[in-house]
Amino acid sequence: MTTLADRIDALLPQTQCEQCGYHGCRPYAEAIAKGEALINQCPPGGSEGIAKLAALLGCAPLPLNPENGVEKPRTLARIVEADCIGCTKCIQVCPVDAIVGANKLMHTVLTDDCTGCERCVPACPVDCIVLEPMPLAQANDSVHAEAARMHFQRREARLAAQHAQREAELAARKAQVHGASQNVLDALARARAKKQEPKQ
């Protein structure tokens, strides 16, 4: 069954840029559906996106909230590979896994997967990421948007699984330390009890 949040999410550009103030397009869509967010918080969607949301919800369009950004043509990130130091900071912040590379090795952007969220730009310590115009065919392609949604969901699931694994390992280590500490305390208690035993 398609929910209102599903229909709203389908109209969003799936950049996952967080300019709306939410962690990705889906949380923003859910907030709109609950009446917790306005329809004018998505700069990548711009006035056209706001008009689509207004039509869906049966309300008047609003001007884009300048606190969320300004409307401008969509872009793609490109790494100036000669300047890349391989720090992986851009990889860590890319919400759709569109940047590949390894520590201390050159990185590159998979332009077919890039959503133009621009989150990699401030993360780069050597300013080696430039923004170039996104082809209109890609910017307006629902297939590209759906792929971005799936990439984001896969990344979120992977990060959640990694977090759960770290938490489980930490809990196991704490239990191990606690068990060792308890063994020491038990041994000390036995030693004290033995000292207090009346001598024969």
Backbone bond lengths (Angstrom), bond angles and torsions (degrees), N, CA, C in turn:
res aa  C-N    CA-C-N  psi(-1)  N-CA   C-N-CA  omega(-1)  CA-C   N-CA-C  phi
1 M - - - 1.457 - - 1.541 109.63 -
2 T 1.299 117.20 128.05 1.457 122.20 -179.20 1.528 110.14 -80.28
3 T 1.302 116.98 125.20 1.462 121.58 179.87 1.528 109.84 -92.91
4 L 1.331 115.31 169.59 1.459 119.47 176.48 1.525 109.90 -62.10
5 A 1.330 116.74 -40.03 1.469 120.30 178.48 1.528 110.86 -61.04
6 D 1.340 117.61 -37.55 1.467 121.57 177.36 1.533 110.39 -61.55
7 R 1.331 116.04 -44.19 1.471 120.18 -177.34 1.530 110.95 -69.27
8 I 1.321 116.01 -36.34 1.471 119.47 176.61 1.522 109.91 -67.40
9 D 1.321 115.75 -45.67 1.468 120.97 -179.29 1.527 111.17 -59.34
10 A 1.313 116.33 -35.41 1.469 121.03 -179.57 1.527 111.87 -65.91
11 L 1.330 117.65 -21.18 1.464 121.43 179.95 1.526 112.56 -92.35
12 L 1.320 117.28 -10.17 1.461 120.90 -178.82 1.527 110.16 -84.50
13 P 1.339 117.81 153.39 1.472 120.68 -172.76 1.522 115.27 -75.27
14 Q 1.325 117.99 -8.44 1.473 122.60 178.77 1.526 112.97 61.42
15 T 1.321 116.73 33.21 1.464 119.70 174.95 1.522 111.38 -74.56
16 Q 1.356 116.90 -24.82 1.467 122.56 -177.72 1.532 110.60 57.99
17 C 1.319 115.93 35.70 1.470 120.59 -172.61 1.521 113.72 -84.44
18 E 1.334 117.34 -17.39 1.471 123.91 179.26 1.527 113.92 70.92
19 Q 1.337 118.27 9.32 1.462 119.41 177.45 1.527 111.73 -64.51
20 C 1.314 116.36 -23.42 1.470 121.26 179.16 1.521 111.84 -70.95
21 G 1.337 116.16 -14.91 1.461 120.25 -177.38 1.510 113.17 99.08
22 Y 1.317 117.10 2.28 1.461 121.63 179.94 1.529 109.77 -120.25
23 H 1.328 115.72 159.48 1.462 121.05 -177.62 1.526 110.04 -81.16
24 G 1.330 115.44 72.13 1.449 120.09 177.85 1.519 112.56 104.40
25 C 1.321 114.15 169.90 1.468 120.89 -175.63 1.527 112.42 -68.25
26 R 1.330 117.88 -39.84 1.464 119.87 -177.31 1.532 112.20 -63.15
27 P 1.326 119.07 -47.65 1.472 117.83 177.30 1.531 112.82 -59.80
28 Y 1.334 116.39 -35.27 1.466 119.82 177.28 1.527 109.62 -65.70
29 A 1.323 116.89 -43.25 1.470 121.01 178.80 1.523 110.53 -60.23
30 E 1.323 116.82 -42.38 1.468 120.51 179.57 1.525 111.00 -65.32
31 A 1.341 116.01 -37.96 1.466 119.81 178.90 1.525 111.02 -65.95
32 I 1.336 117.31 -39.61 1.469 120.65 176.87 1.531 109.60 -63.26
33 A 1.338 115.88 -44.62 1.463 120.66 -178.22 1.526 111.60 -60.88
34 K 1.323 116.24 -33.05 1.475 120.56 -179.76 1.523 112.64 -86.71
35 G 1.334 116.40 -2.69 1.451 119.55 -177.89 1.511 113.44 78.14
36 E 1.343 116.84 18.60 1.461 121.38 -177.93 1.523 112.69 -96.63
37 A 1.325 117.76 -9.04 1.466 121.84 179.33 1.519 108.92 -140.60
38 L 1.320 116.00 153.69 1.462 121.55 178.27 1.525 110.40 -89.01
39 I 1.313 116.13 166.11 1.470 121.40 -175.57 1.528 112.39 -83.60
40 N 1.324 117.56 0.51 1.477 120.49 -172.68 1.524 113.25 -112.17
41 Q 1.335 116.41 35.16 1.462 119.93 -176.31 1.526 113.86 -110.72
42 C 1.341 117.38 12.49 1.472 121.06 -175.23 1.526 110.77 -117.31
43 P 1.346 117.70 93.37 1.466 119.62 178.62 1.533 114.45 -58.43
44 P 1.339 120.00 -41.65 1.469 117.91 179.90 1.526 113.05 -62.56
45 G 1.330 116.83 -32.75 1.461 119.94 177.65 1.519 111.60 -72.71
46 G 1.337 115.68 -31.76 1.452 121.80 176.66 1.523 114.42 62.15
47 S 1.317 115.29 -162.49 1.472 121.31 -177.13 1.524 111.52 -64.55
48 E 1.341 116.67 -33.17 1.471 119.60 178.91 1.524 110.46 -66.13
49 G 1.315 115.77 -42.73 1.458 119.82 178.34 1.521 111.66 -65.35
50 I 1.320 116.53 -39.73 1.467 120.76 178.17 1.528 110.13 -62.95
51 A 1.324 116.52 -41.26 1.472 120.49 179.22 1.525 110.99 -62.82
52 K 1.328 116.83 -39.98 1.473 120.51 178.75 1.523 111.02 -65.06
53 L 1.333 116.06 -42.22 1.465 120.15 178.94 1.527 110.67 -65.24
54 A 1.334 116.09 -40.73 1.464 120.69 179.30 1.527 110.66 -62.50
55 A 1.337 116.60 -42.07 1.463 120.73 179.32 1.532 110.66 -64.07
56 L 1.308 116.21 -41.24 1.465 120.44 179.27 1.525 111.29 -63.63
57 L 1.320 116.09 -42.95 1.466 120.69 -174.29 1.526 113.06 -90.57
58 G 1.341 116.73 -5.47 1.451 119.72 178.92 1.514 113.28 67.46
59 C 1.323 115.58 40.54 1.463 119.72 178.80 1.528 108.95 -130.55
60 A 1.328 115.73 172.33 1.462 120.55 -178.70 1.527 110.19 -78.24
61 P 1.329 118.45 140.73 1.479 120.63 175.22 1.529 110.31 -62.62
62 L 1.305 115.75 152.34 1.461 122.24 177.65 1.524 108.72 -120.46
63 P 1.316 118.10 153.86 1.465 118.46 172.36 1.526 109.59 -69.55
64 L 1.320 116.71 149.53 1.460 121.32 178.77 1.524 110.05 -56.91
65 N 1.321 116.34 132.79 1.462 121.11 178.98 1.533 108.67 -70.64
66 P 1.339 118.19 117.27 1.465 119.99 -177.60 1.522 113.56 -64.61
67 E 1.333 116.51 -18.13 1.474 119.22 177.48 1.519 111.48 -67.88
68 N 1.325 116.60 -21.07 1.467 120.64 179.62 1.523 112.54 -93.36
69 G 1.326 117.25 -12.60 1.460 120.57 179.67 1.509 111.29 134.77
70 V 1.315 115.08 -169.47 1.465 120.91 -179.85 1.523 109.01 -122.67
71 E 1.315 115.49 152.40 1.460 120.14 177.72 1.516 109.15 -77.38
72 K 1.312 116.34 132.55 1.464 121.33 178.76 1.524 108.35 -155.45
73 P 1.318 117.82 164.59 1.464 119.89 179.05 1.530 111.13 -59.69
74 R 1.322 116.40 144.14 1.463 121.93 178.55 1.530 109.76 -66.82
75 T 1.313 115.85 148.74 1.461 121.11 -177.67 1.530 111.40 -129.19
76 L 1.313 115.23 166.99 1.459 123.52 172.37 1.522 107.90 -120.16
77 A 1.313 116.18 144.10 1.458 120.26 177.11 1.530 109.48 -84.28
78 R 1.317 114.95 145.12 1.467 120.33 172.69 1.520 108.31 -137.77
79 I 1.318 116.34 132.14 1.458 121.28 179.20 1.524 109.45 -90.74
80 V 1.325 116.01 127.40 1.469 120.73 173.87 1.525 104.99 -76.47
81 E 1.307 114.98 96.04 1.465 120.49 -166.78 1.528 113.00 -62.12
82 A 1.312 117.73 -30.46 1.466 120.07 -180.00 1.525 112.09 -66.01
83 D 1.338 116.47 -23.22 1.461 120.77 -178.44 1.526 113.01 -99.58
84 C 1.331 117.44 -9.16 1.470 121.65 -176.91 1.529 110.62 -68.33
85 I 1.335 116.27 133.02 1.478 120.91 179.25 1.528 112.38 -102.19
86 G 1.332 116.76 -0.04 1.461 119.80 177.03 1.511 114.52 71.83
87 C 1.330 117.48 36.24 1.471 119.82 -176.21 1.527 112.67 -79.95
88 T 1.310 118.64 -16.15 1.481 127.07 179.95 1.530 114.41 71.76
89 K 1.328 118.21 4.74 1.477 119.00 -178.16 1.518 111.63 -64.53
90 C 1.326 117.64 -34.80 1.468 120.23 178.41 1.526 110.34 -68.55
91 I 1.330 116.58 -37.93 1.464 120.83 178.52 1.522 110.43 -61.78
92 Q 1.325 115.52 -40.73 1.466 120.91 -176.86 1.525 112.48 -65.07
93 V 1.335 118.03 -31.26 1.470 119.78 -176.29 1.522 113.76 -97.76
94 C 1.328 118.05 -11.73 1.472 119.48 -178.29 1.531 109.65 -66.74
95 P 1.330 117.98 119.08 1.467 119.92 -174.21 1.522 114.85 -76.72
96 V 1.330 117.28 -8.72 1.471 119.67 -176.51 1.534 112.24 -126.47
97 D 1.335 116.83 17.64 1.476 121.22 178.47 1.522 112.38 53.69
98 A 1.343 116.50 42.36 1.465 120.62 -178.83 1.524 112.68 -92.47
99 I 1.331 117.31 2.42 1.466 120.57 179.11 1.525 108.03 -118.12
100 V 1.325 115.53 130.60 1.460 120.01 179.98 1.526 109.24 -120.48
101 G 1.323 115.33 153.70 1.455 121.56 -178.97 1.514 108.61 155.08
102 A 1.307 116.35 -176.93 1.460 121.38 179.56 1.519 108.84 -141.31
103 N 1.322 115.83 165.31 1.458 121.41 -178.39 1.524 111.35 -56.13
104 K 1.335 115.00 127.74 1.465 123.75 179.14 1.534 113.19 67.44
105 L 1.330 116.05 14.48 1.459 120.88 174.94 1.524 108.55 -121.99
106 M 1.307 116.99 156.83 1.457 122.38 -177.98 1.527 111.16 -59.99
107 H 1.327 116.21 141.86 1.464 122.38 175.65 1.528 109.14 -106.28
108 T 1.314 114.70 160.68 1.466 119.68 174.80 1.519 109.44 -146.55
109 V 1.319 116.58 153.85 1.464 122.52 179.43 1.522 109.40 -97.57
110 L 1.331 116.15 131.53 1.462 121.65 173.11 1.527 106.39 -83.12
111 T 1.309 116.65 98.28 1.463 120.47 -171.34 1.531 112.82 -61.96
112 D 1.332 117.50 -28.70 1.467 119.33 178.57 1.522 111.44 -67.71
113 D 1.339 117.07 -22.97 1.462 121.28 -178.01 1.524 112.82 -101.49
114 C 1.323 117.29 -17.52 1.467 121.44 -177.41 1.530 110.28 -65.22
115 T 1.341 116.05 136.13 1.468 120.61 178.90 1.527 111.74 -102.94
116 G 1.335 116.64 -5.36 1.456 119.79 -178.18 1.510 113.24 74.40
117 C 1.329 117.24 29.11 1.470 120.83 -177.86 1.527 112.45 -68.28
118 E 1.326 116.32 -23.13 1.474 124.01 178.12 1.523 113.97 71.40
119 R 1.324 118.59 8.18 1.464 120.42 -178.70 1.523 112.26 -68.56
120 C 1.324 116.92 -22.55 1.461 120.29 179.96 1.519 112.42 -74.48
121 V 1.330 117.04 -24.88 1.470 120.54 -173.93 1.533 112.10 -62.71
122 P 1.346 119.48 -54.73 1.467 118.50 179.36 1.527 113.10 -69.19
123 A 1.343 117.07 -19.80 1.466 119.62 -179.03 1.520 112.50 -75.42
124 C 1.327 117.19 -22.56 1.472 121.09 -175.69 1.529 110.43 -76.86
125 P 1.338 117.86 120.34 1.474 120.06 -177.33 1.525 113.79 -77.75
126 V 1.317 117.68 -11.30 1.469 119.76 -177.87 1.528 112.53 -118.00
127 D 1.320 116.44 12.95 1.475 121.76 176.96 1.527 113.10 51.07
128 C 1.323 116.44 46.28 1.466 118.49 -178.63 1.525 112.15 -103.14
129 I 1.340 117.09 15.40 1.463 120.25 178.30 1.522 109.09 -111.28
130 V 1.312 115.62 126.55 1.463 121.10 178.50 1.529 108.70 -116.38
131 L 1.329 115.39 156.11 1.453 121.20 179.52 1.516 109.47 -108.90
132 E 1.321 115.29 132.27 1.458 121.16 -179.59 1.518 109.43 -125.07
133 P 1.319 118.38 155.18 1.469 120.50 -176.95 1.530 112.08 -57.16
134 M 1.325 115.28 135.99 1.460 120.64 174.35 1.531 107.82 -84.47
135 P 1.315 117.90 132.25 1.477 118.94 176.89 1.531 110.39 -55.77
136 L 1.338 116.26 137.81 1.462 119.91 -178.13 1.519 111.75 -57.70
137 A 1.321 116.28 -34.51 1.465 120.03 179.96 1.519 110.82 -61.42
138 Q 1.337 116.52 -35.57 1.461 120.80 179.23 1.526 110.40 -77.91
139 A 1.332 116.57 -40.41 1.465 120.58 -178.07 1.525 111.85 -63.61
140 N 1.337 116.44 -32.77 1.471 120.48 -176.61 1.527 113.03 -104.12
141 D 1.326 116.87 15.49 1.467 121.07 -174.52 1.528 110.52 -92.82
142 S 1.318 116.44 117.35 1.470 120.58 179.54 1.528 111.47 -66.79
143 V 1.332 117.07 -28.68 1.470 120.49 178.04 1.533 109.88 -67.32
144 H 1.330 115.86 -41.22 1.470 120.28 177.15 1.531 109.99 -63.76
145 A 1.329 117.02 -41.65 1.466 120.96 179.08 1.526 110.88 -63.07
146 E 1.322 116.56 -42.07 1.472 120.46 179.60 1.527 110.66 -65.65
147 A 1.327 117.02 -39.56 1.466 120.65 177.57 1.532 110.12 -63.55
148 A 1.330 116.70 -40.80 1.464 120.69 178.38 1.525 110.57 -62.77
149 R 1.330 116.32 -40.82 1.471 120.70 177.57 1.530 110.35 -59.94
150 M 1.320 116.11 -45.95 1.472 120.43 -178.91 1.519 111.52 -65.97
151 H 1.338 117.55 -40.96 1.466 120.82 178.20 1.525 110.61 -62.35
152 F 1.328 116.36 -41.53 1.459 121.24 179.35 1.530 110.43 -63.98
153 Q 1.319 116.72 -44.90 1.465 120.75 -179.39 1.526 111.46 -64.15
154 R 1.331 116.42 -40.59 1.476 119.81 178.41 1.522 110.53 -64.04
155 R 1.336 116.47 -42.51 1.457 120.39 179.93 1.530 110.65 -64.10
156 E 1.323 116.23 -43.83 1.465 120.02 179.11 1.530 110.83 -61.35
157 A 1.328 117.23 -41.83 1.464 121.24 179.21 1.527 110.72 -64.52
158 R 1.342 116.00 -41.48 1.464 120.31 179.07 1.526 111.07 -63.51
159 L 1.325 116.62 -45.93 1.465 120.54 -179.57 1.523 111.13 -64.59
160 A 1.341 116.86 -38.29 1.463 120.59 178.40 1.531 110.55 -64.82
161 A 1.336 116.45 -40.88 1.469 120.56 178.81 1.528 110.67 -65.37
162 Q 1.337 116.44 -41.22 1.468 120.07 178.23 1.522 111.20 -64.08
163 H 1.335 116.26 -40.07 1.465 120.90 178.85 1.524 110.10 -64.18
164 A 1.345 116.29 -44.66 1.468 120.20 179.80 1.522 110.92 -62.59
165 Q 1.335 116.75 -38.79 1.461 120.24 178.99 1.532 111.00 -65.41
166 R 1.352 116.07 -42.98 1.471 119.40 177.78 1.519 111.28 -62.04
167 E 1.337 116.20 -41.80 1.472 120.15 179.51 1.530 110.84 -63.49
168 A 1.345 116.33 -41.00 1.465 120.41 179.51 1.527 110.74 -65.40
169 E 1.343 116.39 -41.59 1.470 120.11 178.58 1.522 111.03 -65.01
170 L 1.336 116.68 -39.63 1.461 121.02 178.46 1.520 110.56 -64.97
171 A 1.335 116.84 -42.96 1.465 120.77 178.54 1.529 110.83 -62.87
172 A 1.341 116.38 -39.33 1.471 120.24 179.24 1.519 110.64 -65.58
173 R 1.356 116.43 -41.37 1.471 119.39 178.21 1.521 111.50 -64.66
174 K 1.337 116.06 -40.63 1.467 119.73 178.41 1.518 110.79 -62.81
175 A 1.341 115.73 -41.99 1.466 120.12 179.27 1.521 110.34 -64.26
176 Q 1.338 116.36 -38.58 1.460 120.62 179.49 1.526 110.80 -65.44
177 V 1.339 115.70 -44.82 1.471 120.23 178.36 1.521 110.40 -63.77
178 H 1.342 116.02 -42.81 1.464 120.11 179.72 1.521 110.28 -62.09
179 G 1.358 114.87 -42.54 1.462 118.76 179.29 1.521 111.78 -62.68
180 A 1.338 116.75 -42.12 1.469 120.59 178.53 1.520 110.45 -64.89
181 S 1.328 116.82 -41.61 1.463 120.72 179.15 1.518 110.46 -63.36
182 Q 1.331 115.67 -41.38 1.465 119.47 179.77 1.522 110.81 -64.97
183 N 1.334 116.94 -37.24 1.465 119.96 177.41 1.521 111.15 -62.02
184 V 1.352 116.29 -41.26 1.469 120.60 178.34 1.515 110.19 -64.12
185 L 1.335 116.84 -44.97 1.469 120.85 179.77 1.524 110.97 -61.92
186 D 1.339 115.94 -41.12 1.465 119.85 178.68 1.526 110.82 -63.49
187 A 1.341 115.77 -40.50 1.468 119.74 179.74 1.525 110.70 -65.63
188 L 1.338 116.91 -41.49 1.466 120.71 177.80 1.522 110.92 -63.52
189 A 1.336 116.01 -40.58 1.465 120.20 179.38 1.522 110.57 -63.38
190 R 1.336 116.22 -40.32 1.472 119.59 178.53 1.528 110.84 -65.30
191 A 1.347 114.03 -40.45 1.470 117.56 179.77 1.520 111.15 -64.32
192 R 1.338 116.11 -41.91 1.472 118.93 178.62 1.528 111.43 -63.94
193 A 1.341 113.89 -41.91 1.459 118.40 -179.84 1.523 110.71 -63.40
194 K 1.311 116.95 -37.18 1.467 120.74 -179.10 1.524 110.27 -67.73
195 K 1.371 116.30 -38.02 1.464 120.23 178.85 1.514 111.72 -64.50
196 Q 1.333 114.98 -33.75 1.463 119.79 -177.25 1.519 113.60 -82.13
197 E 1.322 117.21 -7.94 1.461 119.87 178.77 1.535 109.15 -66.54
198 P 1.335 116.55 137.00 1.482 119.10 178.51 1.528 110.53 -62.21
199 K 1.348 115.09 137.12 1.460 118.48 179.74 1.525 109.81 -74.46
200 Q 1.307 115.39 137.69 1.478 121.20 179.41 1.505 110.11 -72.56
